[in-house]
Every structure is written in C-alpha cells, then in structure tokens.
Amino acid sequence: MPELIDRIESALEKIRPYLEADGGDVKVVKIDKNKNVVLELLGNCGSCPMSTMTLKAGVEEAIKREVPEIKGVHAVNITSPDDPNAKLPHS
C-alpha cells in the first residue's frame, strides 16, 4: 500500500497549508482493510471544536478527490463541538 499512502499524502499536501495556517496538521496513521484512512489530528486540529467539519468537508473530500478508492476518513482523536475541553479557534 505504499503507493496508496503516497497518493493520500499528495492530496493532504494540497490542503495542509490551510490546516497549518490555523496551527494544525494531520498525520496518516493507517489505511484499514476496508480502504478507510485513519488520521491523527495534530496541533490545534486535535482540540478544535470544528475538527469534525474540517475532517469531513475538507480533508476527506480532498483525499477522495485524489484517491477515489478510499471509502472514508476517520480521526483517532476527533473533538466534538460540545466537548467542554475543546479550545475555541485561535484561543
């Protein structure tokens, strides 16, 4: 699966500047047997209440556009918007 990971990384490179602008990033943890990508949200992305929306509307769409065989994208450390420990953006 190295070729698949390279294609996923290429897709992430296109959106990474937007994540980094808000102090965040993502790291590919694994691709499971069902072709789901598991990511770790890094920096501000790991504690942002908007991380669910960023993951689905931004990261997942970018990956699926470049690597259509990917079925889904999930994060190991996603923060729920109603999490009392979540940091507000830019806080």
CYANA upper distance limits for C-alpha pairs under 8 A (distance plus 0.5 A):
  1 MET  CA      5 ILE  CA      6.85
  2 PRO  CA      6 ASP  CA      6.67
  3 GLU  CA      7 ARG  CA      6.84
  4 LEU  CA      8 ILE  CA      6.77
  4 LEU  CA     67 VAL  CA      8.27
  5 ILE  CA      9 GLU  CA      6.55
  6 ASP  CA     10 SER  CA      6.63
  7 ARG  CA     11 ALA  CA      6.86
  7 ARG  CA     66 GLU  CA      7.60
  7 ARG  CA     67 VAL  CA      7.11
  8 ILE  CA     12 LEU  CA      6.74
  8 ILE  CA     63 ILE  CA      6.40
  8 ILE  CA     66 GLU  CA      7.83
  8 ILE  CA     67 VAL  CA      7.13
  9 GLU  CA     13 GLU  CA      6.62
  9 GLU  CA     28 VAL  CA      8.42
 10 SER  CA     14 LYS  CA      7.38
 11 ALA  CA     15 ILE  CA      7.69
 11 ALA  CA     62 ALA  CA      6.43
 11 ALA  CA     63 ILE  CA      5.90
 11 ALA  CA     66 GLU  CA      6.44
 11 ALA  CA     67 VAL  CA      8.46
 12 LEU  CA     16 ARG  CA      6.22
 12 LEU  CA     59 VAL  CA      7.63
 12 LEU  CA     62 ALA  CA      7.57
 12 LEU  CA     63 ILE  CA      7.34
 13 GLU  CA     17 PRO  CA      7.98
 14 LYS  CA     62 ALA  CA      8.47
 15 ILE  CA     19 LEU  CA      7.26
 15 ILE  CA     58 GLY  CA      8.19
 15 ILE  CA     59 VAL  CA      7.77
 15 ILE  CA     62 ALA  CA      7.89
 16 ARG  CA     20 GLU  CA      6.51
 16 ARG  CA     25 ASP  CA      6.96
 16 ARG  CA     26 VAL  CA      8.35
 17 PRO  CA     21 ALA  CA      6.51
 18 TYR  CA     22 ASP  CA      7.43
 19 LEU  CA     23 GLY  CA      7.05
 19 LEU  CA     24 GLY  CA      5.45
 19 LEU  CA     25 ASP  CA      5.91
 19 LEU  CA     45 CYS  CA      8.07
 20 GLU  CA     24 GLY  CA      5.30
 20 GLU  CA     25 ASP  CA      6.27
 22 ASP  CA     44 ASN  CA      7.45
 22 ASP  CA     89 PRO  CA      8.44
 22 ASP  CA     90 HIS  CA      7.68
 23 GLY  CA     43 GLY  CA      6.42
 23 GLY  CA     44 ASN  CA      5.79
 23 GLY  CA     45 CYS  CA      7.88
 24 GLY  CA     41 LEU  CA      7.91
 24 GLY  CA     42 LEU  CA      6.02
 24 GLY  CA     43 GLY  CA      4.94
 24 GLY  CA     44 ASN  CA      5.14
 24 GLY  CA     45 CYS  CA      5.24
 24 GLY  CA     46 GLY  CA      8.06
 25 ASP  CA     41 LEU  CA      6.67
 25 ASP  CA     42 LEU  CA      5.43
 25 ASP  CA     43 GLY  CA      6.79
 25 ASP  CA     44 ASN  CA      8.30
 25 ASP  CA     45 CYS  CA      6.95
 26 VAL  CA     39 LEU  CA      6.85
 26 VAL  CA     40 GLU  CA      6.12
 26 VAL  CA     41 LEU  CA      5.18
 26 VAL  CA     42 LEU  CA      5.94
 26 VAL  CA     45 CYS  CA      8.27
 27 LYS  CA     39 LEU  CA      5.96
 27 LYS  CA     40 GLU  CA      5.67
 27 LYS  CA     41 LEU  CA      7.14
 27 LYS  CA     42 LEU  CA      7.75
 28 VAL  CA     37 VAL  CA      7.66
 28 VAL  CA     38 VAL  CA      6.69
 28 VAL  CA     39 LEU  CA      5.09
 28 VAL  CA     40 GLU  CA      6.98
 29 VAL  CA     37 VAL  CA      8.21
 29 VAL  CA     38 VAL  CA      5.95
 29 VAL  CA     39 LEU  CA      5.66
 29 VAL  CA     40 GLU  CA      6.87
 30 LYS  CA     37 VAL  CA      6.58
 30 LYS  CA     38 VAL  CA      5.78
 30 LYS  CA     39 LEU  CA      7.67
 31 ILE  CA     35 LYS  CA      6.34
 31 ILE  CA     36 ASN  CA      6.04
 31 ILE  CA     37 VAL  CA      5.05
 31 ILE  CA     38 VAL  CA      6.54
 32 ASP  CA     36 ASN  CA      5.92
 32 ASP  CA     37 VAL  CA      7.10
 32 ASP  CA     38 VAL  CA      8.02
 34 ASN  CA     71 LYS  CA      7.82
 35 LYS  CA     69 GLU  CA      7.64
 35 LYS  CA     70 ILE  CA      5.65
 35 LYS  CA     71 LYS  CA      6.19
 35 LYS  CA     72 GLY  CA      7.79
 36 ASN  CA     70 ILE  CA      6.38
 36 ASN  CA     71 LYS  CA      5.88
 36 ASN  CA     72 GLY  CA      5.22
 36 ASN  CA     73 VAL  CA      6.11
 36 ASN  CA     74 HIS  CA      7.80
 37 VAL  CA     70 ILE  CA      7.66
 37 VAL  CA     72 GLY  CA      6.80
 37 VAL  CA     73 VAL  CA      5.24
 37 VAL  CA     74 HIS  CA      6.73
 38 VAL  CA     73 VAL  CA      6.48
 38 VAL  CA     74 HIS  CA      5.44
 38 VAL  CA     75 ALA  CA      6.01
 38 VAL  CA     76 VAL  CA      7.29
 39 LEU  CA     73 VAL  CA      7.81
 39 LEU  CA     74 HIS  CA      6.60
 39 LEU  CA     75 ALA  CA      5.12
 39 LEU  CA     76 VAL  CA      6.80
 40 GLU  CA     46 GLY  CA      8.22
 40 GLU  CA     75 ALA  CA      5.94
 40 GLU  CA     76 VAL  CA      6.08
 40 GLU  CA     77 ASN  CA      6.72
 41 LEU  CA     45 CYS  CA      5.81
 41 LEU  CA     46 GLY  CA      5.16
 41 LEU  CA     75 ALA  CA      7.13
 41 LEU  CA     76 VAL  CA      8.14
 41 LEU  CA     77 ASN  CA      6.88
 41 LEU  CA     78 ILE  CA      7.60
 42 LEU  CA     46 GLY  CA      5.64
 43 GLY  CA     47 SER  CA      8.09
 44 ASN  CA     48 CYS  CA      6.36
 44 ASN  CA     89 PRO  CA      8.41
 45 CYS  CA     51 SER  CA      6.36
 46 GLY  CA     51 SER  CA      7.70
 46 GLY  CA     77 ASN  CA      6.83
 46 GLY  CA     78 ILE  CA      6.87
 46 GLY  CA     79 THR  CA      7.18
 47 SER  CA     51 SER  CA      8.02
 47 SER  CA     78 ILE  CA      8.13
 47 SER  CA     79 THR  CA      6.30
 47 SER  CA     85 ASN  CA      8.40
 47 SER  CA     86 ALA  CA      5.73
 47 SER  CA     87 LYS  CA      6.26
 48 CYS  CA     79 THR  CA      6.91
 48 CYS  CA     81 PRO  CA      8.33
 48 CYS  CA     86 ALA  CA      6.39
 48 CYS  CA     87 LYS  CA      6.08
 48 CYS  CA     88 LEU  CA      6.78
 48 CYS  CA     89 PRO  CA      6.70
 49 PRO  CA     79 THR  CA      6.28
 49 PRO  CA     80 SER  CA      6.31
 49 PRO  CA     81 PRO  CA      4.67
 49 PRO  CA     82 ASP  CA      7.84
 49 PRO  CA     83 ASP  CA      7.91
 49 PRO  CA     86 ALA  CA      6.19
 49 PRO  CA     87 LYS  CA      7.22
 49 PRO  CA     88 LEU  CA      7.11
 49 PRO  CA     89 PRO  CA      8.13
 50 MET  CA     54 THR  CA      6.74
 50 MET  CA     79 THR  CA      8.33
 50 MET  CA     80 SER  CA      8.34
 50 MET  CA     81 PRO  CA      6.82
 51 SER  CA     55 LEU  CA      6.38
 51 SER  CA     78 ILE  CA      6.98
 51 SER  CA     79 THR  CA      6.78
 51 SER  CA     80 SER  CA      8.18
 52 THR  CA     56 LYS  CA      6.77
 52 THR  CA     78 ILE  CA      7.07
 52 THR  CA     79 THR  CA      7.46
 52 THR  CA     80 SER  CA      7.45
 52 THR  CA     81 PRO  CA      8.37
 53 MET  CA     57 ALA  CA      6.11
 53 MET  CA     58 GLY  CA      7.98
 54 THR  CA     58 GLY  CA      5.55
 54 THR  CA     59 VAL  CA      6.94
 55 LEU  CA     59 VAL  CA      5.38
 55 LEU  CA     60 GLU  CA      6.38
 55 LEU  CA     73 VAL  CA      8.11
 55 LEU  CA     74 HIS  CA      8.20
 55 LEU  CA     75 ALA  CA      8.33
 56 LYS  CA     60 GLU  CA      5.55
 56 LYS  CA     61 GLU  CA      7.21
 56 LYS  CA     73 VAL  CA      8.04
 57 ALA  CA     61 GLU  CA      6.42
 58 GLY  CA     62 ALA  CA      6.62
 59 VAL  CA     63 ILE  CA      6.72
 59 VAL  CA     73 VAL  CA      8.42
 60 GLU  CA     64 LYS  CA      6.57
 60 GLU  CA     72 GLY  CA      7.43
 60 GLU  CA     73 VAL  CA      6.00
 61 GLU  CA     65 ARG  CA      6.47
 62 ALA  CA     66 GLU  CA      6.98
 63 ILE  CA     67 VAL  CA      6.18
 63 ILE  CA     68 PRO  CA      8.12
 63 ILE  CA     70 ILE  CA      8.08
 64 LYS  CA     68 PRO  CA      5.18
 64 LYS  CA     69 GLU  CA      7.77
 64 LYS  CA     70 ILE  CA      6.44
 64 LYS  CA     71 LYS  CA      8.17
 64 LYS  CA     72 GLY  CA      8.41
 79 THR  CA     83 ASP  CA      7.19
 79 THR  CA     86 ALA  CA      7.19
 80 SER  CA     86 ALA  CA      8.14
 81 PRO  CA     86 ALA  CA      7.72
 82 ASP  CA     86 ALA  CA      8.26
 87 LYS  CA     91 SER  CA      6.86
